[in-house]
């Protein structure tokens, strides 16, 4: 598990007063949390409370001018240690970079499921002229009228934009819940995405004309645009998730949360800007240690003369005890800091290993996909040749243009489930749609669609006399079949997994009763690592599921003996 819970970084073009502003906002944020005792009193390290340590640092260039500041708050709590770091650096050209990291180090084996975004991010955005390339980062959505649409389209297409950009279009009729939810979403993503509001229908129409139908935002809808928008390429539209008006105005629909979740996930995964990663600060703890050594040296050079008043001796002893106590505190804190650093490094190495494993798995997926694609192209070319030889040119042309494509999200996938005649879907829709919050949702949805097509193809083959099960179908598929990669198929779970987590594999059957399903298809190896569980009734007795395959679960990876 990554120790990095949140990361926000942004640019400030005019950074003349940025360092002072960052210090002022940080001081206000600390005062709100801890009262007057929380405000910084200069560079150095000190205890705000017995379990809270504040470290403030500053860096200076060769001329003695300050060019960077850092504030780090460490909170040692029962469940976890929290470390918040705010860094600001001004370049020689006058441009500034600000970063806020929140790290969480659990004190036990229990995983903390929720970590709130630091409030200081929004406070900094409200005070600084923060930007993401050409786009402004603001705590509230910027109003866009029809005459401003060309500028908005330029911002969308600008290659310097690195963060998501949210565009919401006001509904044709005022709706308080819509307004409240959009404002709440903008509030949640402030600093990690820019936000714009198409103010009226002329603005909505103008935007559709300028950006194209595939990238449009209808009235009442909202869309998150990732970087590198290409309106000229229709398939690119699927990269940029859209939520229609009904999703915002239905109080029972929680899909809007996925926008903030996906934006914050992208923010956490971004690389720390080089300026922030490379800045070096003098060690204030070492400076405090040097001051203490000088005080101890002075005490040693001034031995008490005979007849020194007891009050002076007591004062000297008090001074020495105070210096020793301070040294003990610093040693304790240094040990804590060393431990946190080691844990952060171990977490980074673990993530690196996961990324390497995912890379290898994705390479295998690509090879499997290329193999299946080549096979499909070969079969398609043969069939087209046969049609043309029989002078069935119209049918050949129709076959080449009727391909509907794969769904771009699980929401779209669920809307198209009726295309599979031999499948019974009992899986929970909300669980499946919850996968759309993840960056890999488009790929997962495409693989899920491929998986459904394979299971439907298997059921059709079984009806025509295929004797084997689904594993044999994928291993040695009959002519014209749609197999799923065998390496991404598991027909059973381990005995240990079923003993401890078997209850998680009970899903609704075709008759409504909960039925054990162990067979599953792997849709991804990253993040939620989604799975599709099914029950093979293709050769089953008479009943509601006879002759079909039951899909009982589509969602995140369930617990097992390995992942847990």
C-alpha positions as CSV (number, residue, x, y, z in Angstrom):
1,X,0.0,0.0,0.0
2,X,1.3,3.4,-0.9
3,X,2.1,5.8,1.9
4,X,1.2,8.8,-0.3
5,X,-2.4,9.6,0.4
6,X,-2.7,12.8,-1.6
7,X,-0.6,15.1,-3.9
8,X,-1.4,18.5,-5.4
9,X,1.1,20.5,-7.4
10,X,0.5,23.7,-9.4
11,X,2.3,26.6,-11.0
12,X,2.2,30.3,-10.1
13,X,3.3,32.5,-12.9
14,X,4.0,35.7,-10.9
15,X,5.7,34.4,-7.8
16,X,7.0,37.7,-6.3
17,X,5.0,37.4,-3.2
18,X,4.3,33.6,-3.4
19,X,6.6,32.6,-0.5
20,X,5.0,35.1,1.9
21,X,1.5,34.0,0.8
22,X,2.3,30.3,1.3
23,X,3.7,31.1,4.8
24,X,0.6,33.2,5.6
25,X,-1.8,30.5,4.4
26,X,0.1,27.8,6.2
27,X,0.1,29.8,9.5
28,X,-3.6,30.3,9.2
29,X,-4.2,26.6,8.5
30,X,-2.1,25.6,11.5
31,X,-3.8,28.1,13.8
32,X,-7.2,26.7,12.7
33,X,-6.1,23.2,13.7
34,X,-4.2,23.9,16.9
35,X,-5.0,27.4,18.0
36,X,-2.4,30.2,18.5
37,X,0.2,27.6,19.6
38,X,0.2,26.2,16.0
39,X,1.5,29.2,14.2
40,X,5.1,29.0,13.0
41,X,7.6,31.1,14.9
42,X,10.5,30.9,12.4
43,X,12.6,28.1,10.9
44,X,13.4,25.1,13.0
45,X,11.6,22.2,14.6
46,X,9.3,22.3,17.6
47,X,6.5,20.5,19.3
48,X,3.0,22.0,18.9
49,X,1.6,19.3,21.1
50,X,3.3,16.2,22.7
51,X,2.3,14.2,19.6
52,X,2.6,16.9,16.9
53,X,5.8,18.2,15.5
54,X,6.2,21.2,13.1
55,X,9.3,21.6,11.0
56,X,9.8,24.9,9.0
57,X,12.7,25.4,6.6
58,X,13.9,28.1,4.2
59,X,16.5,28.0,1.3
60,X,18.5,31.0,0.1
61,X,20.5,31.6,-3.2
62,X,24.0,32.9,-3.5
63,X,22.9,36.5,-3.0
64,X,21.1,35.7,0.2
65,X,17.6,36.0,-1.3
66,X,15.1,33.4,-0.2
67,X,13.9,31.2,-3.0
68,X,12.1,28.3,-1.3
69,X,10.2,27.5,1.9
70,X,8.9,24.2,3.3
71,X,6.5,23.4,6.2
72,X,6.1,19.9,7.4
73,X,3.6,18.8,10.0
74,X,3.9,15.3,11.6
75,X,1.0,14.1,13.7
76,X,1.5,10.9,15.7
77,X,-2.0,9.4,16.3
78,X,-3.2,6.1,17.6
79,X,-4.2,4.7,14.2
80,X,-1.6,6.2,12.0
81,X,1.1,8.9,11.6
82,X,0.2,11.7,9.2
83,X,2.8,13.8,7.5
84,X,1.7,16.9,5.6
85,X,4.4,18.7,3.6
86,X,3.9,22.1,1.9
87,X,6.8,23.2,-0.4
88,X,7.0,26.4,-2.5
89,X,10.0,27.3,-4.7
90,X,10.6,30.4,-6.9
91,X,12.7,30.0,-10.0
92,X,15.1,32.7,-11.3
93,X,12.6,33.6,-14.0
94,X,10.0,34.6,-11.4
95,X,7.7,31.5,-11.9
96,X,6.8,29.5,-8.8
97,X,5.9,25.9,-8.1
98,X,3.8,24.8,-5.1
99,X,3.3,21.2,-3.9
100,X,1.3,19.7,-1.1
101,X,1.8,16.0,-0.1
102,X,-0.1,14.1,2.5
103,X,1.4,10.8,3.7
104,X,-0.2,8.2,5.9
105,X,1.8,5.6,7.8
106,X,-0.7,3.2,9.6
107,X,0.5,2.0,13.0
108,X,-1.1,-1.4,12.6
109,X,-1.9,-3.9,9.9
110,X,-5.4,-2.5,9.4
111,X,-5.7,-0.4,6.3
112,X,-7.2,3.1,6.5
113,X,-9.9,3.3,3.8
114,X,-10.4,7.1,3.7
115,X,-8.0,10.0,3.7
116,X,-9.4,13.5,3.3
117,X,-7.7,16.0,1.0
118,X,-5.8,18.6,3.0
119,X,-7.9,21.7,3.4
120,X,-4.8,23.8,2.9
121,X,-4.8,22.9,-0.9
122,X,-8.1,24.9,-1.4
123,X,-6.9,27.7,0.8
124,X,-3.7,28.1,-1.3
125,X,-5.7,28.0,-4.6
126,X,-7.9,30.7,-3.2
127,X,-5.0,33.0,-2.5
128,X,-2.5,32.3,-5.3
129,X,-2.9,32.8,-9.1
130,X,-2.5,29.1,-9.7
131,X,-2.4,27.6,-13.2
132,X,-2.1,24.4,-15.2
133,X,-0.5,25.5,-18.4
134,X,-3.1,27.9,-20.0
135,X,-5.9,26.9,-17.6
136,X,-6.6,28.6,-14.3
137,X,-7.0,26.6,-11.1
138,X,-9.8,28.2,-9.0
139,X,-11.9,27.2,-6.0
140,X,-15.1,27.8,-8.1
141,X,-16.0,27.0,-11.7
142,X,-15.3,29.8,-14.2
143,X,-18.3,31.1,-16.1
144,X,-18.1,30.7,-19.9
145,X,-20.4,32.5,-22.4
146,X,-20.7,31.9,-26.1
147,X,-18.1,34.4,-27.1
148,X,-15.6,32.8,-24.7
149,X,-16.0,29.3,-26.1
150,X,-13.1,29.6,-28.6
151,X,-10.7,30.4,-25.8
152,X,-12.0,27.4,-23.8
153,X,-11.5,25.0,-26.8
154,X,-7.9,26.3,-27.2
155,X,-7.3,25.6,-23.5
156,X,-8.7,22.0,-23.9
157,X,-6.3,21.3,-26.8
158,X,-3.2,23.0,-25.4
159,X,-0.4,20.4,-24.9
160,X,0.8,22.4,-21.9
161,X,-2.2,21.3,-19.9
162,X,-1.4,18.4,-17.6
163,X,-4.4,18.1,-15.3
164,X,-8.0,17.1,-15.9
165,X,-10.5,19.8,-16.9
166,X,-14.1,19.7,-15.9
167,X,-16.8,21.3,-18.0
168,X,-20.3,21.5,-16.7
169,X,-23.3,22.9,-18.7
170,X,-26.1,24.4,-16.9
171,X,-29.5,22.7,-17.3
172,X,-32.3,24.3,-19.3
173,X,-34.2,24.7,-16.1
174,X,-32.8,25.7,-12.7
175,X,-32.3,22.6,-10.5
176,X,-31.0,23.2,-6.9
177,X,-29.6,19.7,-6.5
178,X,-27.7,20.0,-9.8
179,X,-26.2,23.3,-8.7
180,X,-25.3,21.9,-5.2
181,X,-23.7,18.8,-6.6
182,X,-21.7,20.5,-9.3
183,X,-20.4,23.1,-6.8
184,X,-19.5,20.3,-4.4
185,X,-17.6,18.4,-7.1
186,X,-15.7,21.6,-8.1
187,X,-14.9,22.2,-4.4
188,X,-13.5,18.6,-4.1
189,X,-11.2,18.8,-7.1
190,X,-10.0,22.4,-6.5
191,X,-6.2,22.5,-7.2
192,X,-6.2,19.2,-9.0
193,X,-8.3,20.1,-12.0
194,X,-9.6,23.3,-13.6
195,X,-13.4,23.8,-13.8
196,X,-15.6,25.7,-16.3
197,X,-19.3,26.3,-16.5
198,X,-21.1,26.7,-19.8
199,X,-23.4,29.5,-18.7
200,X,-26.4,29.2,-21.1
201,X,-27.8,27.3,-24.2
202,X,-26.0,29.6,-26.7
203,X,-22.7,28.7,-24.9
204,X,-23.6,24.9,-25.0
205,X,-24.5,25.1,-28.7
206,X,-21.4,27.1,-29.6
207,X,-19.2,24.6,-27.7
208,X,-20.7,21.7,-29.5
209,X,-20.1,23.4,-32.8
210,X,-16.5,24.2,-31.9
211,X,-15.5,20.9,-30.3
212,X,-17.5,18.4,-32.3
213,X,-20.3,16.1,-31.6
214,X,-18.1,13.3,-30.1
215,X,-16.6,15.7,-27.5
216,X,-19.7,17.8,-26.7
217,X,-21.3,18.5,-23.3
218,X,-25.1,18.6,-23.4
219,X,-27.2,20.9,-21.2
220,X,-27.2,19.6,-17.6
221,X,-24.2,17.2,-18.2
222,X,-20.6,17.4,-17.0
223,X,-17.5,16.0,-18.6
224,X,-14.0,15.5,-17.4
225,X,-11.4,16.1,-20.2
226,X,-8.0,14.5,-19.8
227,X,-4.9,16.1,-21.3
228,X,-4.2,16.0,-25.0
229,X,-7.8,16.3,-26.3
230,X,-8.1,15.5,-30.0
231,X,-11.6,16.6,-31.2
232,X,-10.7,15.6,-34.8
233,X,-10.5,11.9,-33.8
234,X,-13.9,10.6,-32.8
235,X,-12.7,7.6,-30.8
236,X,-10.8,10.1,-28.5
237,X,-14.2,11.2,-27.1
238,X,-14.4,7.9,-25.2
239,X,-11.4,9.0,-23.1
240,X,-13.2,11.9,-21.5
241,X,-15.9,10.7,-19.2
242,X,-19.3,12.3,-19.2
243,X,-22.2,12.2,-16.8
244,X,-25.6,13.2,-18.1
245,X,-28.1,15.4,-16.4
246,X,-30.2,12.5,-14.9
247,X,-27.1,11.4,-13.0
248,X,-26.8,14.8,-11.3
249,X,-30.4,15.4,-10.5
250,X,-31.2,11.9,-9.1
251,X,-30.6,12.1,-5.3
252,X,-30.1,8.3,-5.2
253,X,-27.4,8.3,-7.9
254,X,-23.9,8.5,-6.4
255,X,-22.0,8.3,-9.7
256,X,-21.0,12.0,-9.4
257,X,-18.5,10.9,-6.6
258,X,-16.6,9.1,-9.3
259,X,-15.5,12.4,-10.9
260,X,-13.7,13.6,-7.7
261,X,-12.3,10.1,-7.1
262,X,-10.8,9.8,-10.5
263,X,-9.3,13.3,-10.4
264,X,-7.8,12.8,-7.0
265,X,-6.4,9.4,-8.1
266,X,-4.7,11.1,-11.1
267,X,-3.3,13.8,-8.9
268,X,-1.9,11.3,-6.4
269,X,-0.2,9.4,-9.3
270,X,1.4,12.4,-10.8
271,X,5.2,12.7,-10.7
272,X,6.6,15.4,-8.3
273,X,7.8,18.3,-10.4
274,X,11.6,18.4,-10.8
275,X,11.9,21.8,-9.1
276,X,10.2,20.4,-5.9
277,X,12.2,17.2,-6.0
278,X,15.6,18.8,-6.4
279,X,15.4,21.7,-3.9
280,X,17.7,21.3,-0.9
281,X,17.1,23.0,2.5
282,X,19.7,23.6,5.2
283,X,19.1,21.3,8.2
284,X,17.5,23.4,10.9
285,X,17.8,20.6,13.4
286,X,21.6,20.6,12.8
287,X,21.6,24.4,13.4
288,X,19.8,23.9,16.7
289,X,22.2,21.2,17.6
290,X,25.1,23.6,16.9
291,X,23.6,26.3,19.1
292,X,23.2,23.8,21.9
293,X,26.8,22.7,21.6
294,X,27.9,26.3,21.8
295,X,25.9,26.8,25.0
296,X,27.3,23.6,26.5
297,X,30.8,24.7,25.6
298,X,30.3,28.1,27.2
299,X,29.1,26.3,30.4
300,X,32.2,24.2,30.5
301,X,34.5,27.1,30.0
302,X,33.0,29.0,32.9
303,X,33.4,26.6,35.9
304,X,31.7,27.7,39.1
305,X,34.0,29.5,41.4
306,X,34.1,28.7,45.2
307,X,31.4,30.5,46.9
308,X,29.1,30.7,43.9
309,X,25.5,31.5,45.2
310,X,23.2,28.4,45.2
311,X,20.8,30.3,43.0
312,X,23.4,30.6,40.2
313,X,24.3,26.9,40.5
314,X,20.6,26.0,40.3
315,X,20.2,28.2,37.2
316,X,23.2,26.5,35.6
317,X,21.9,23.1,36.3
318,X,18.4,24.1,34.9
319,X,20.1,25.3,31.7
320,X,22.1,22.1,31.3
321,X,19.0,19.9,32.0
322,X,17.0,21.9,29.5
323,X,19.7,21.4,26.8
324,X,19.8,17.7,27.6
325,X,16.0,17.4,27.4
326,X,16.1,19.2,24.1
327,X,18.7,16.8,22.8
328,X,16.6,13.8,23.9
329,X,13.6,15.2,22.0
330,X,15.6,15.7,18.9
331,X,17.1,12.2,19.0
332,X,13.6,10.8,19.4
333,X,12.3,12.8,16.5
334,X,15.2,11.9,14.4
335,X,14.5,8.2,15.0
336,X,10.9,8.7,14.1
337,X,11.8,10.6,10.9
338,X,14.2,7.9,9.9
339,X,11.5,5.2,10.4
340,X,9.0,7.2,8.3
341,X,11.6,7.6,5.6
342,X,12.4,3.9,5.5
343,X,8.7,3.1,5.3
344,X,8.2,5.6,2.5
345,X,11.1,4.1,0.6
346,X,9.9,0.6,1.1
347,X,6.4,1.7,-0.1
348,X,8.0,3.2,-3.2
349,X,10.0,0.0,-3.9
350,X,6.8,-2.0,-3.5
351,X,5.0,0.2,-5.9
352,X,7.8,-0.1,-8.4
353,X,7.6,-3.9,-8.2
354,X,3.9,-3.7,-8.8
355,X,4.3,-1.5,-11.8
356,X,6.9,-3.8,-13.2
357,X,4.6,-6.8,-12.7
358,X,1.7,-4.8,-14.3
359,X,4.0,-3.9,-17.2
360,X,4.8,-7.5,-17.8
361,X,1.2,-8.5,-17.5
362,X,0.1,-5.8,-19.9
363,X,2.8,-6.9,-22.4
364,X,1.3,-10.4,-22.3
365,X,-2.2,-8.9,-22.8
366,X,-1.0,-7.0,-25.8
367,X,0.5,-10.1,-27.3
368,X,-2.8,-12.0,-26.7
369,X,-4.8,-9.2,-28.2
370,X,-2.5,-8.9,-31.3
371,X,-2.8,-12.7,-31.8
372,X,-6.6,-12.5,-31.6
373,X,-6.7,-9.5,-33.8
374,X,-4.5,-11.1,-36.5
375,X,-6.8,-14.2,-36.3
376,X,-9.9,-12.1,-36.7
377,X,-8.4,-10.2,-39.6
378,X,-7.5,-13.4,-41.3
379,X,-11.0,-14.8,-40.9
380,X,-12.5,-11.5,-42.0
381,X,-10.4,-11.3,-45.1
382,X,-11.3,-14.9,-46.0
383,X,-15.0,-14.3,-45.6
384,X,-14.8,-11.0,-47.5
385,X,-13.1,-12.8,-50.3
386,X,-15.8,-15.5,-50.4
387,X,-18.5,-12.9,-50.6
388,X,-16.8,-11.0,-53.4
389,X,-16.3,-14.2,-55.3
390,X,-20.0,-14.8,-55.1
391,X,-20.7,-11.2,-56.3
392,X,-22.2,-10.3,-52.9
393,X,-20.5,-6.9,-52.9
394,X,-23.3,-5.3,-50.9
395,X,-23.1,-7.8,-48.0
396,X,-19.3,-7.4,-47.9
397,X,-19.5,-3.6,-47.7
398,X,-22.2,-3.8,-45.0
399,X,-20.2,-6.2,-42.9
400,X,-17.3,-3.8,-43.0
401,X,-19.3,-0.9,-41.7
402,X,-21.7,-2.4,-39.1
403,X,-19.1,-2.9,-36.3
404,X,-20.5,-1.1,-33.2
405,X,-17.3,-1.0,-31.3
406,X,-16.6,-1.8,-27.6
407,X,-18.1,0.2,-24.7
408,X,-16.0,3.0,-23.3
409,X,-17.3,2.6,-19.8
410,X,-19.2,0.1,-17.6
411,X,-22.1,2.5,-17.7
412,X,-22.3,2.1,-21.5
413,X,-21.6,-1.6,-21.2
414,X,-24.6,-2.0,-18.9
415,X,-26.8,-0.2,-21.4
416,X,-25.8,-2.7,-24.1
417,X,-26.3,-5.9,-22.2
418,X,-29.3,-6.8,-24.3
419,X,-27.1,-7.6,-27.2
420,X,-26.1,-10.9,-25.6
421,X,-29.0,-13.3,-26.0
422,X,-27.5,-16.3,-24.2
423,X,-26.4,-14.5,-21.0
424,X,-28.4,-13.9,-17.8
425,X,-27.1,-10.9,-15.9
426,X,-27.7,-11.0,-12.1
427,X,-24.6,-8.9,-11.2
428,X,-25.1,-5.8,-9.2
429,X,-25.2,-2.8,-11.5
430,X,-23.9,-0.3,-9.0
431,X,-20.8,-2.4,-8.1
432,X,-19.9,-2.7,-11.8
433,X,-20.5,1.1,-12.5
434,X,-18.2,1.8,-9.5
435,X,-15.3,0.6,-11.6
436,X,-15.7,3.7,-13.8
437,X,-13.9,5.8,-11.2
438,X,-10.6,4.1,-12.0
439,X,-8.2,5.4,-14.7
440,X,-8.2,1.9,-16.2
441,X,-11.9,1.7,-16.6
442,X,-12.0,2.0,-20.4
443,X,-9.7,-1.0,-20.8
444,X,-11.5,-3.0,-18.2
445,X,-14.9,-2.3,-19.8
446,X,-13.5,-3.3,-23.2
447,X,-12.2,-6.5,-21.7
448,X,-15.5,-7.2,-19.9
449,X,-17.3,-6.8,-23.2
450,X,-14.9,-9.2,-24.8
451,X,-15.5,-11.6,-21.9
452,X,-19.3,-11.4,-22.3
453,X,-18.9,-12.0,-26.0
454,X,-16.8,-15.1,-25.3
455,X,-19.3,-16.5,-22.8
456,X,-22.2,-15.8,-25.2
457,X,-20.2,-17.5,-28.0
458,X,-19.6,-20.5,-25.7
459,X,-23.3,-20.9,-24.9
460,X,-24.1,-20.8,-28.6
461,X,-21.5,-23.5,-29.3
462,X,-22.9,-25.6,-26.5
463,X,-26.3,-25.4,-28.0
464,X,-24.9,-26.6,-31.3
465,X,-23.3,-29.6,-29.7
466,X,-19.9,-28.5,-28.3
467,X,-19.1,-31.1,-25.6
468,X,-16.4,-29.4,-23.5
469,X,-16.7,-26.7,-20.8
470,X,-15.7,-23.1,-21.1
471,X,-12.1,-23.8,-20.4
472,X,-11.9,-26.3,-23.2
473,X,-13.8,-23.9,-25.4
474,X,-11.1,-21.2,-24.8
475,X,-8.2,-23.7,-25.1
476,X,-9.4,-25.3,-28.4
477,X,-12.2,-23.1,-29.8
478,X,-14.4,-24.4,-32.6
479,X,-14.4,-22.5,-35.9
480,X,-15.8,-19.0,-35.7
481,X,-15.8,-19.0,-31.9
482,X,-14.7,-16.1,-29.7
483,X,-12.4,-17.6,-27.0
484,X,-11.1,-15.7,-24.0
485,X,-7.3,-15.9,-23.2
486,X,-6.9,-19.1,-21.0
487,X,-4.2,-17.3,-18.9
488,X,-6.9,-14.9,-17.8
489,X,-9.4,-17.6,-16.8
490,X,-9.8,-19.4,-13.5
491,X,-12.4,-22.1,-13.2
492,X,-12.0,-22.6,-9.5
493,X,-10.7,-20.9,-6.3
494,X,-8.3,-22.4,-3.9
495,X,-9.6,-24.5,-1.0
496,X,-8.0,-22.0,1.5
497,X,-9.7,-19.1,-0.2
498,X,-13.1,-20.7,-0.3
499,X,-12.7,-21.8,3.4
500,X,-12.1,-18.2,4.5
501,X,-13.8,-16.1,1.8
502,X,-16.3,-18.4,0.2
503,X,-19.2,-16.3,1.4
504,X,-18.0,-13.5,-0.9
505,X,-18.5,-15.8,-3.9
506,X,-22.3,-16.3,-3.3
507,X,-24.1,-14.3,-6.0
508,X,-27.7,-14.2,-7.3
509,X,-28.6,-17.1,-9.5
510,X,-31.2,-17.0,-12.3
511,X,-33.9,-18.0,-9.8
512,X,-32.9,-15.2,-7.4
513,X,-31.3,-17.5,-4.8
514,X,-27.7,-17.0,-3.9
515,X,-25.5,-19.5,-5.7
516,X,-21.8,-20.2,-5.3
517,X,-19.7,-19.1,-8.3
518,X,-16.0,-19.8,-8.4
519,X,-15.2,-19.5,-12.1
520,X,-14.1,-16.0,-13.1
521,X,-12.4,-14.0,-15.8
522,X,-9.6,-11.5,-15.1
523,X,-10.3,-8.1,-16.5
524,X,-7.3,-6.3,-15.2
525,X,-4.2,-6.5,-12.9
526,X,-3.9,-2.9,-11.8
527,X,-5.7,-1.0,-9.1
528,X,-9.1,-2.7,-8.4
529,X,-8.0,-5.7,-10.5
530,X,-11.6,-6.3,-11.5
531,X,-13.1,-9.8,-12.0
532,X,-16.2,-11.3,-13.7
533,X,-17.7,-14.3,-12.0
534,X,-20.1,-16.6,-13.8
535,X,-22.1,-19.8,-13.5
536,X,-22.1,-22.2,-16.5
537,X,-25.7,-23.3,-17.2
538,X,-25.2,-23.7,-20.9
539,X,-25.8,-27.4,-20.6
540,X,-27.9,-27.2,-17.4
541,X,-31.3,-28.7,-16.9
542,X,-34.5,-26.9,-17.6
543,X,-35.0,-23.7,-15.7
544,X,-34.6,-19.9,-16.0
545,X,-30.9,-20.2,-16.7
546,X,-30.9,-23.4,-18.9
547,X,-28.9,-23.1,-22.0
548,X,-27.3,-19.8,-20.9
549,X,-24.4,-18.5,-18.8
550,X,-25.2,-16.5,-15.6
551,X,-23.1,-13.5,-14.9
552,X,-23.2,-13.0,-11.1
553,X,-20.5,-10.5,-10.4
554,X,-18.6,-7.7,-12.2
555,X,-16.5,-5.6,-9.8
556,X,-13.3,-5.2,-7.9
557,X,-11.0,-8.1,-6.9
558,X,-12.5,-10.1,-4.1
559,X,-10.5,-11.2,-1.0
560,X,-8.3,-14.3,-1.4
561,X,-5.4,-15.9,0.4
562,X,-2.8,-14.3,-1.9
563,X,-3.9,-10.7,-2.1
564,X,-4.8,-10.6,1.6
